[in-house]
Amino acid sequence: MALALAFFAGCTGCTSTPSGGLTGKPAPDFTLQDADHTVALRDYRGKVVLLNLWATWCPPCIQEIPDLNRLQNRMGDKLTILAVSYDDTEKDYQRFIHSRKLDFLTVHDRERKLKELYQPTGPPESYVIDRSGKILRKFIGPQQWGSDEFVQYLNKL
């Protein structure tokens, strides 16, 4: 427990009070469709979800991709990482994801629905959503997702 507290105390930009006071409340549901996927948040009830809002033009977002891959590989089916891109064009998004190895689910939000629903301060911004669909935490900026402390935190959910 002390390790987890130290992790959260030291993480850059983490907060338990997301925009709009979403902590402790049900995560706003959405359905997104791009050329490769149709994704509805409600389909992941019963699983822990890390919702990551990002863009290909965002250097900190690109910086955290290896850690998101590491986290997904460490957690396996105990966690769904859902990375939602709000790139300007699907072409930019598709070019980027086809040139990288991503071990987690990603979808393009061409209509920027999540910017309206979650009101992020900017990418990257991430939300931990528990099995019941409730937002537990919000993180602003790139994180060390694959760290032992974060994996331990998620395993307790």
C-alpha positions as CSV (number, residue, x, y, z in Angstrom):
1,M,0.0,0.0,0.0
2,A,2.8,2.4,0.9
3,L,4.4,1.8,-2.6
4,A,1.1,2.6,-4.3
5,L,0.7,5.8,-2.3
6,A,4.3,6.8,-3.1
7,F,3.6,6.1,-6.8
8,F,0.5,8.3,-6.9
9,A,2.1,11.1,-4.8
10,G,5.0,11.2,-7.2
11,C,3.3,10.9,-10.5
12,T,3.3,14.0,-12.7
13,G,-0.1,15.4,-13.3
14,C,-2.2,12.8,-11.6
15,T,-5.4,13.9,-9.9
16,S,-8.4,12.3,-8.3
17,T,-10.6,15.2,-9.4
18,P,-11.2,15.0,-13.2
19,S,-12.7,17.8,-15.1
20,G,-16.4,18.1,-14.5
21,G,-16.1,16.2,-11.1
22,L,-16.2,12.8,-12.7
23,T,-14.2,10.9,-10.0
24,G,-16.5,8.4,-8.3
25,K,-19.1,8.8,-10.9
26,P,-20.0,6.5,-13.9
27,A,-17.7,7.1,-16.8
28,P,-19.6,8.8,-19.6
29,D,-20.5,6.1,-22.1
30,F,-19.6,6.4,-25.8
31,T,-19.5,4.5,-29.0
32,L,-16.8,5.3,-31.6
33,Q,-16.3,3.9,-35.0
34,D,-13.3,4.3,-37.3
35,A,-12.0,2.3,-40.3
36,D,-10.9,-0.6,-38.1
37,H,-13.1,-0.7,-35.0
38,T,-16.4,0.0,-33.4
39,V,-15.9,0.5,-29.7
40,A,-18.5,1.1,-27.0
41,L,-17.3,1.7,-23.4
42,R,-20.3,-0.2,-22.0
43,D,-19.0,-3.4,-23.6
44,Y,-16.1,-3.4,-21.2
45,R,-18.2,-3.5,-18.0
46,G,-16.8,-6.1,-15.7
47,K,-13.3,-5.2,-16.7
48,V,-10.9,-2.6,-15.5
49,V,-10.3,0.0,-18.3
50,L,-7.5,2.5,-18.7
51,L,-9.0,5.1,-21.1
52,N,-6.2,7.0,-22.7
53,L,-6.9,10.2,-24.7
54,W,-4.1,10.9,-27.1
55,A,-3.1,12.3,-30.5
56,T,-0.3,11.4,-33.0
57,W,0.9,15.0,-33.0
58,C,1.5,14.9,-29.3
59,P,5.2,14.0,-28.3
60,P,4.3,13.1,-24.7
61,C,1.6,10.7,-26.1
62,I,4.1,9.0,-28.3
63,Q,6.6,8.9,-25.4
64,E,4.1,6.8,-23.3
65,I,3.3,4.2,-26.0
66,P,6.1,1.8,-24.9
67,D,4.8,2.0,-21.3
68,L,1.2,1.3,-22.4
69,N,2.4,-1.7,-24.4
70,R,4.4,-2.9,-21.3
71,L,1.3,-2.5,-19.1
72,Q,-1.0,-4.3,-21.5
73,N,1.5,-7.2,-21.8
74,R,1.9,-7.4,-18.0
75,M,-1.8,-7.2,-17.2
76,G,-3.1,-9.4,-20.1
77,D,-6.9,-9.8,-20.0
78,K,-7.1,-8.3,-16.5
79,L,-7.1,-4.8,-18.1
80,T,-8.4,-3.2,-21.2
81,I,-6.4,-0.3,-22.4
82,L,-8.6,1.8,-24.7
83,A,-6.6,4.6,-26.4
84,V,-8.8,7.1,-28.1
85,S,-7.1,9.4,-30.6
86,Y,-8.6,12.8,-31.4
87,D,-6.3,13.5,-34.4
88,D,-7.6,15.9,-37.0
89,T,-7.8,13.4,-39.8
90,E,-8.3,9.6,-40.0
91,K,-5.4,9.5,-42.5
92,D,-2.9,10.9,-40.0
93,Y,-4.2,8.4,-37.4
94,Q,-4.1,5.4,-39.7
95,R,-0.6,6.2,-41.0
96,F,0.6,6.4,-37.4
97,I,-0.9,3.2,-36.0
98,H,0.1,1.2,-39.0
99,S,3.7,2.3,-38.5
100,R,3.9,1.4,-34.8
101,K,3.5,-1.7,-32.8
102,L,0.6,-1.1,-30.4
103,D,-0.4,-4.0,-28.1
104,F,-3.6,-2.3,-26.9
105,L,-6.9,-1.2,-28.5
106,T,-6.9,2.2,-30.2
107,V,-9.7,4.0,-32.0
108,H,-10.0,7.3,-33.8
109,D,-12.6,9.8,-32.4
110,R,-13.1,11.7,-35.6
111,E,-16.1,13.6,-34.2
112,R,-14.2,14.4,-30.9
113,K,-17.0,13.1,-28.8
114,L,-14.7,12.4,-25.9
115,K,-13.4,15.9,-25.8
116,E,-16.9,17.0,-25.1
117,L,-17.8,14.2,-22.7
118,Y,-14.5,14.2,-20.6
119,Q,-13.3,17.7,-21.2
120,P,-9.6,16.9,-21.1
121,T,-7.0,19.6,-20.5
122,G,-5.0,18.1,-23.4
123,P,-3.3,15.0,-24.5
124,P,-2.3,12.7,-23.0
125,E,-5.0,12.3,-20.4
126,S,-6.0,9.0,-18.9
127,Y,-8.8,7.6,-16.7
128,V,-8.9,4.5,-14.6
129,I,-12.4,3.0,-14.8
130,D,-13.3,0.2,-12.4
131,R,-15.3,-3.0,-13.2
132,S,-18.6,-1.2,-12.5
133,G,-17.8,1.6,-14.9
134,K,-16.9,4.2,-12.2
135,I,-14.0,6.6,-12.7
136,L,-11.4,6.1,-10.0
137,R,-8.6,8.4,-11.1
138,K,-7.5,10.8,-13.8
139,F,-3.9,11.2,-14.9
140,I,-2.6,14.2,-16.9
141,G,0.5,13.8,-19.0
142,P,2.6,10.8,-19.8
143,Q,3.0,8.2,-17.0
144,Q,5.2,5.2,-16.3
145,W,2.3,2.8,-16.8
146,G,4.3,-0.4,-16.8
147,S,5.8,0.3,-13.3
148,D,5.4,-2.3,-10.6
149,E,3.5,0.2,-8.4
150,F,0.9,0.8,-11.1
151,V,0.5,-2.9,-11.9
152,Q,0.0,-3.6,-8.2
153,Y,-2.6,-0.8,-7.9
154,L,-4.6,-2.3,-10.9
155,N,-4.3,-5.8,-9.6
156,K,-6.1,-4.7,-6.4
157,L,-9.1,-3.5,-8.5
